[in-house]
Amino acid sequence: MFRVSNNLILLINFSTLILSIPIILEAKSLGKDSDCEKWLQKAILIFGICIMVLSTIGMIGVCCSSTACLCIYLFLMNLIIIALFAFNIFLYVITNKGVGEAVSGLGFEEYRLGDYSHWLQRRVENVDNWNNIKSCLQRVQLCAKFYSDHQNDTVQPFYQSHLSSVQSGCCKPSRVCGFEYESAIVWKKPENGTTSSSDPDCNAWDNNPSILCFNCDACKAGVLDNIRNSWLNVCVVNFTVILLLWISIPLDAVLTETTEGMNSTVVIF
C-alpha cells in the first residue's frame, strides 16, 4: 500500500506540476497584442505559481519520506483546493455572459460592451485602466498589423476575413454605422458627417491610425471577449487540478501516517 500510494502521489503531483505550466503561460499570454491589462494577470499567475510550489513540496515529501513536507503539503493543499474552488466559481460568474454577435455576410463577429458581466465592464470603464490598455494596444501596433494583413482587400474579401475580437472591435467601425469602405482602416463617413445609427461608437471612430476605434465600447468589448475566452480556458485547467488534488488527499494522509510510523520505529530502535 505504501509503495502504491508513493508512486500514485508522485504521478499526481507531477501531473499538477505540468498543469501549472499552462496556467502560468495563460497568465503571461494575457499581455500579448490583445490583452495588455496587468490587473487580470496577477490572480492567474499567483495560482499557477502556488500549484507549482505545492506540487514540488509534495514530490520532495514523497521522495525524501519527509513527514514535515507531507504535513505542510496536506495543509497547503486543502487551502489551495478551497481557494481554487472559490476562484473557479468567481471566474464562472464573471465569464458566463458575453459572446460576439454574428452578422449575416460577415466572416467575423461584432461585440457590444453591454453583453459582458458588470464586473468586467467596470474594469474597462475605469479611465485609468482603459488608458493603460489602449496605450498598450497602440504600442504593440495592433491595428498596423491588422492593416498590413488586409491592406489589399476589397470590400467583400475584407468582410469575409476572420478577425480576432480585438481587431474587430478596435480597428474598424461597426457595420451599423454604414460607413463606406475604402481600405481596412479608412472608412468614409456620410457627407454631412453624421450617421443614422444611435450607436455612440460611430461618432467615436476616426481614420487617424492613432485613434481609429480605440475609444469605442466595441473595442472594450473585444478586449473583454478575449479575456473571457482566456479565463474560461483557465477554468478548465483549474478544475482538472482541483480534481487531481482532491483525489490525492486520502493517499497523502495514508502516506503521512506511514512515514510517521516508520520514523517512530527508527527512533525506538
N, C-alpha and C positions, 0 to 999 in steps of 0.2 A: 504493500500500500504506500509506503514511504517513497519508494522508487517511482511508482506511478504518479503520485502527487508531485514529486520533484520534477519529473520530466514534463508533466502537463502544465505546471505553473510556469516553467521555463518557456514552454511553447506559447502560452497565453501572454506572458509578459513580452516575449519577442514580437508577438503579433501586435500588441498595443503600442510597442515602441515603433514598429513600422508604420502603424496607423497614425501616430503622432506627426510623422513627417508630412503627409498631405495636408494635415490641419495647419501646420506652420507655413507650408508653401502656399496654401489657400489664403492665409492671412497676408502674406507678402504680396500675393498676386493682386490684392485689392489696391495696391499702389501703382499698378500699371496704367496704361494710357486712358482707361476709362474711369477708374475709381481712385482718386488721389487723396481721399479723406483718411487721415491717420486715426481719427476718433473711432472708426469702426474696426480698425485692425487690431487694436490693443487686446480686447477681450478674447478674440480667437487665438491670437498669438500666445497670450498667457496660458490659456487652457492647453494648447498644444505643447508648450514647454513643461507644464505641470504633469501631463500624461507621460512625456518622455522621461522626466526625472523619476516619477513614480515607478515606471517600468524598469528603469535602471536599478533603483533601490531593491525592487523585488527580485531581479535577476542576481544581484550581489548577495542578497539574503539567502537565496536558494543555493547558489554555487559555493558560498562560504559557510553554509549552515549557521548563519548568524541570527540568533534569536532576536537581538536588538533591532537589526534591519527589518526582520519579518514583522515585529510588533509595530515599528514605525510605518512599515508598508501597509499593514492592515488598517491602522488608524487613518493614514492619509487616503487610502483607497476609499474608505467609507465617506470621508469628507468630499472627495472628488466625485464620487458617484452621485451624491446628493446635489453638489454644485452643478455637475453636468446635466442632471435631470432637470433642475430648475432652469438652467441656461437654454436647454432644448425647448422647454415649454415657452420661454420668452421668445426664442427665435421663431417658433411656430406661430405665436400670436402676432408678431410684427411682420411676418412674411406670408401669411395666409391670404392677404389681399394684394392685388396688383397684377396686371397682365397687359401685355401690349394689345392694342386694338387692330385686328386685321382689317385692312381696307381692300375692297374689291379692285383688282387690277394692279395692286402693289406687291412687289416681292418682299417688302419689309413691313414692319408694324409701326404704328404711331402710338405715342404714350401720353397719358394725362396724369398730372400730379395727384388729382383727387382720387385716383384708383388705388392709392397705396395707404398703408396704415398711418394714423395720425402721428405716431411716434417717429416714423421715418420722415414724414412730411416736415415735422418740426425741425429735424436735423438739417435739412437743406434749406428751409425757410429762414434759419438763423443767418443773419447777414454775414457775420464773421466766418462761419463755416462755409457758406456758399462762395464767398470771395476767395477763400483758400482753395476750394475745389476748382473754381473757374480759372484761377491763376495757374493751377497745375495742368488743367486740360489745355490751356493756351500754351503753356511752357513746353509740353510734350508735342505740340503741333498736331493735335488730334485731327483737326479739320484740314490741315495742309496735306496730311497723308491721305485723308479721305478724297480731297480734290485731285491729288496725284493719281489715285486709282480710277477716278471717274471723269477726268477732265475731257476725254474724247467721246464720252457717251452722249448720244442724242437723247431726247426726252423719253422715248419708250424703253430703250435699254436701261436708262437710269431708273425708271420706275420698276423695272424687273430685278434690280440689283438686290442682293441680300446684305442689308446694312445692320451693324450692331445697334443695340438700343441707344447707346450714347451718340453714335453718328446720326441716327435718325432724329434724335431729339435736339441735338446741339448744332449740327452742321447744315441743316436745311429748314425751311419753314414748313409748317403743317400744310397738308393739301387743302384743308378747309379754307385757307386764306385766298386760294385762287390765283396765286402769283404765276406769272408766265416764266417758264423755264428758259434760261439762256445758257447756263452751264451748271455744274454740280453745286457751286456756291454763289452763283449770280442769278438772282430772280428779279423779274421786273414787276414792280407794284403797279396797280391801276393808275391811270393818268392823273386822277385827282388826288392821288397819294393816300386814299383811304380804301378800306375793304368792307364788304358787306358782312363779313363774319364778326361776331361779337367776341371772338377769342382774342384776349389781350396779347397773345404771342405774335399775332400778325403785325401789330404796331411795334413790337419789340425787335422784330427781325431787321437786320441791316446787312447790306452786302459787304461792308467793311470786314476783311478777314479776321480782324481782332475782336469783332463784335458778334457777327452772324446771329445765332440764336442762343448764345451763352447766357442771356438774361431772360430766357423763356422758361415757363413752367415745364414745357415739354423736355427741355434739356435736363432739368432737375429730375423729372420722372424717368428719363432714360438712364440717368446715373442710379436712381433707386432700383430700377429693374435689374441692372447688372449686380447691384449689391444683393438684391433679393435672391437671385439665382446662385450667387456665391454662398450665401448663408444657408440656403436650402441644401447645398452640397455638404456644407459643414455639419448640418443636422444629421444627415445620413451617416457620416463618419462618426460623429459623436454617439449616435445610437448604437453603432457597432461596438465602439469602445465600452460603453456602459454595459452592454450585454456580456462582453468578454470579462470585464472586471467583476460583474455580478456572479458569473459562473465560477470565478476563481476564489470567491470568498470562503466557501466551506473547505476547499482544498488548502488554502493558505492557513486556515485555522488548524487543520489536521497537521500540516507540516510544522507549524509553530509549536504545537503541543509535543510532537515527536522530537523536534530539535531540543526542546527544553528537557524532555525525559532523557535524551542521550547525554546532554550536558550534565544533568544531575547524576547520572550513572558514573560519568568520568570523575566528578568531584568526590563521590562516595568512595570510589575505588582508590 
